Amino acid sequence: MARPRNPLLSRERIVAAAVALVDAEGLAALSTRRLAAELGVSGPSLYNHFATKDALLDAVIDHVLGEVDLSMWAEPPGEWQLPLLAWARSYRGALVAHPQLVPVLAQGPGRRANALRIADAVFGGLVDAGWSKGEATRIGALMRYFVFGSALGSFAAGFVDDEQVYAGDYPHLGEAHLLAERQRQVDEGAFETGLTALVDGLVLRFARQGRSRSAS
């Protein structure tokens, strides 16, 4: 029997093609017709794997979340600062690699397996390290807000590279025109500054929590 001209479809192949399409052209480009053309198949054949476009989008989102490293939370319980730092960096890295999907990724986990694995690993790691369940929940939410906020857009790219825009009226912005060309350095530096400040603050909060428990 002759081999098929195109490789057989699989969920993994469809999702990978969908992620590549969205990364290249944005979420609006994702349609079953366009995706079928990219894969060299007929549109109806996609429905054998995904009943609806929403189901496909869910799989795309969960695929991206699967890129987030969670191995740091498998370390023996007790340590939380270094895992929290490493996880936040990996999380942001996955978002920055797929900027077109960030607004959709910001939605709650719903039933997405990888999203729930992230929530489970972070919450469990924090509780095992000694945080109360309430505090662990708030820290997980706080870090998620921070990571997504840092990935939603570029601070540095918002400044035009025309020096004349800032001359005269904005005496403290004499070098603002240089920010755009230093976008990655500025944005990553801002993320690291905020991340370490957050964790430093949490260290103090953790110590106060411990003293409070000792007093009671």
C-alpha positions as CSV (number, residue, x, y, z in Angstrom):
1,M,0.0,0.0,0.0
2,A,1.4,3.4,-1.0
3,R,2.2,5.8,1.8
4,P,-0.1,8.8,2.2
5,R,1.3,11.9,0.6
6,N,0.8,13.9,3.8
7,P,1.7,12.6,7.3
8,L,-1.3,11.3,9.2
9,L,-3.0,13.9,11.3
10,S,-2.6,13.8,15.1
11,R,-3.7,16.1,17.9
12,E,-0.1,17.0,18.5
13,R,0.6,17.9,14.8
14,I,-2.6,20.0,14.6
15,V,-1.8,21.9,17.9
16,A,1.8,22.5,16.8
17,A,0.7,24.0,13.5
18,A,-1.9,26.1,15.2
19,V,0.6,27.5,17.7
20,A,3.0,28.3,14.8
21,L,0.2,30.1,12.9
22,V,-0.9,32.2,15.8
23,D,2.7,33.1,16.7
24,A,3.3,34.2,13.1
25,E,0.1,36.0,12.3
26,G,-1.9,36.5,15.5
27,L,-5.0,34.9,17.0
28,A,-7.3,36.3,14.3
29,A,-5.6,34.1,11.7
30,L,-6.6,30.9,13.4
31,S,-9.5,29.2,11.6
32,T,-10.1,25.6,10.7
33,R,-10.0,26.5,7.0
34,R,-6.6,28.2,7.3
35,L,-5.2,25.5,9.6
36,A,-6.3,22.8,7.2
37,A,-4.6,24.6,4.4
38,E,-1.4,24.8,6.4
39,L,-1.5,21.1,7.1
40,G,-2.5,20.2,3.6
41,V,-5.7,18.4,4.6
42,S,-9.4,19.1,4.2
43,G,-11.1,21.2,6.9
44,P,-13.6,18.5,8.1
45,S,-10.7,16.1,8.9
46,L,-9.7,18.5,11.8
47,Y,-13.0,17.8,13.4
48,N,-12.0,14.2,14.0
49,H,-9.6,15.6,16.6
50,F,-11.3,18.8,17.8
51,A,-15.0,19.2,17.7
52,T,-14.9,23.0,17.8
53,K,-12.5,25.8,17.3
54,D,-12.8,26.6,21.1
55,A,-11.6,23.1,21.8
56,L,-8.7,23.6,19.5
57,L,-7.8,26.9,21.2
58,D,-8.0,25.3,24.6
59,A,-5.5,22.7,23.4
60,V,-3.2,25.5,22.0
61,I,-3.3,27.4,25.3
62,D,-2.6,24.2,27.3
63,H,0.3,23.4,25.0
64,V,2.0,26.7,25.7
65,L,1.4,26.3,29.4
66,G,3.1,22.9,29.1
67,E,6.3,24.8,28.3
68,V,6.4,26.2,31.8
69,D,9.1,24.3,33.9
70,L,7.7,22.9,37.2
71,S,10.7,20.7,38.1
72,M,11.9,23.2,40.7
73,W,8.8,22.4,42.8
74,A,9.8,18.7,43.0
75,E,12.7,19.5,45.4
76,P,12.4,18.5,49.0
77,P,9.8,20.7,50.9
78,G,11.1,23.6,52.9
79,E,12.6,25.8,50.2
80,W,10.3,28.2,48.4
81,Q,12.2,31.3,47.4
82,L,14.4,29.8,44.7
83,P,11.6,27.7,43.2
84,L,9.3,30.7,43.1
85,L,12.0,32.7,41.3
86,A,12.8,30.0,38.8
87,W,9.2,29.2,38.1
88,A,8.3,32.9,37.5
89,R,11.1,33.2,35.0
90,S,10.1,30.1,33.2
91,Y,6.5,31.2,33.2
92,R,7.4,34.6,31.7
93,G,9.7,32.9,29.2
94,A,6.8,30.8,27.9
95,L,4.5,33.9,27.6
96,V,7.1,36.0,25.9
97,A,7.7,33.3,23.3
98,H,4.0,33.4,22.4
99,P,3.0,37.1,22.8
100,Q,-0.1,36.8,20.6
101,L,-1.6,34.3,23.0
102,V,-0.9,36.2,26.3
103,P,-4.4,37.8,26.5
104,V,-6.1,34.4,26.2
105,L,-3.6,32.7,28.4
106,A,-4.4,35.2,31.1
107,Q,-7.8,33.6,31.6
108,G,-8.4,31.1,34.4
109,P,-7.2,27.5,34.2
110,G,-10.7,26.1,33.7
111,R,-10.2,22.4,32.8
112,R,-6.8,22.8,31.1
113,A,-4.5,20.1,32.5
114,N,-1.2,22.0,32.3
115,A,-2.8,25.1,33.8
116,L,-4.1,23.0,36.7
117,R,-0.7,21.4,37.1
118,I,0.9,24.8,37.5
119,A,-1.6,25.8,40.1
120,D,-1.2,22.5,42.0
121,A,2.6,22.6,41.9
122,V,3.0,26.2,43.1
123,F,0.3,26.0,45.8
124,G,1.5,22.7,47.0
125,G,5.1,23.8,47.1
126,L,4.3,26.9,49.1
127,V,2.1,25.1,51.6
128,D,4.7,22.3,52.0
129,A,7.3,25.0,52.7
130,G,5.2,26.4,55.6
131,W,2.9,29.0,54.1
132,S,-0.7,28.9,55.2
133,K,-3.2,27.8,52.5
134,G,-4.7,31.3,52.4
135,E,-1.3,33.0,51.9
136,A,-0.2,30.4,49.3
137,T,-3.3,31.2,47.3
138,R,-2.7,34.9,47.5
139,I,1.0,34.5,46.5
140,G,0.0,32.3,43.6
141,A,-2.4,35.0,42.4
142,L,0.1,37.8,43.0
143,M,2.8,36.1,41.0
144,R,0.5,35.3,38.2
145,Y,-0.6,39.0,38.0
146,F,3.0,40.1,38.0
147,V,4.2,37.6,35.4
148,F,1.3,38.3,33.0
149,G,1.6,42.1,33.4
150,S,5.2,41.9,32.5
151,A,4.5,39.9,29.4
152,L,1.5,41.9,28.1
153,G,3.5,44.6,26.5
154,S,6.9,46.4,26.5
155,F,7.5,49.5,28.6
156,A,10.6,50.4,26.6
157,A,9.0,50.0,23.2
158,G,6.4,52.6,24.1
159,F,8.9,55.4,23.8
160,V,9.6,56.7,20.3
161,D,13.2,57.0,19.2
162,D,12.9,60.7,18.2
163,E,15.0,62.8,20.6
164,Q,13.1,65.9,19.6
165,V,9.9,64.6,21.1
166,Y,11.4,64.9,24.6
167,A,13.5,68.1,24.1
168,G,12.5,71.1,26.1
169,D,9.2,70.1,27.7
170,Y,10.5,66.9,29.4
171,P,13.8,67.7,31.0
172,H,14.1,64.3,32.8
173,L,13.5,62.3,29.6
174,G,16.7,63.4,27.7
175,E,17.6,59.7,27.0
176,A,14.1,58.3,26.6
177,H,14.7,58.0,22.8
178,L,17.2,55.3,23.6
179,L,14.8,53.0,25.4
180,A,13.3,51.4,22.3
181,E,16.6,50.1,21.0
182,R,17.4,48.7,24.5
183,Q,13.9,47.1,24.8
184,R,15.0,43.6,25.8
185,Q,17.5,44.9,28.4
186,V,15.1,47.4,29.9
187,D,12.1,45.0,30.0
188,E,14.0,42.0,31.3
189,G,15.8,44.2,33.9
190,A,12.4,45.6,35.1
191,F,11.0,42.1,35.4
192,E,14.0,40.9,37.5
193,T,13.9,44.0,39.7
194,G,10.2,43.5,40.4
195,L,10.5,39.8,40.9
196,T,13.4,40.0,43.4
197,A,11.6,42.8,45.2
198,L,8.4,40.7,45.5
199,V,10.3,37.7,46.8
200,D,12.3,39.8,49.2
201,G,9.1,41.2,50.6
202,L,7.6,37.7,50.9
203,V,10.7,36.6,52.9
204,L,9.9,39.2,55.4
205,R,6.2,38.3,55.4
206,F,7.1,34.6,55.9
207,A,9.2,35.5,58.9
208,R,6.3,37.5,60.4
209,Q,4.0,34.5,59.8
210,G,6.4,32.3,61.7
211,R,6.7,34.7,64.6
212,S,2.9,34.9,64.7
213,R,2.6,31.1,64.9
214,S,5.2,31.0,67.7
215,A,3.4,33.6,69.7
216,S,0.1,31.8,69.5
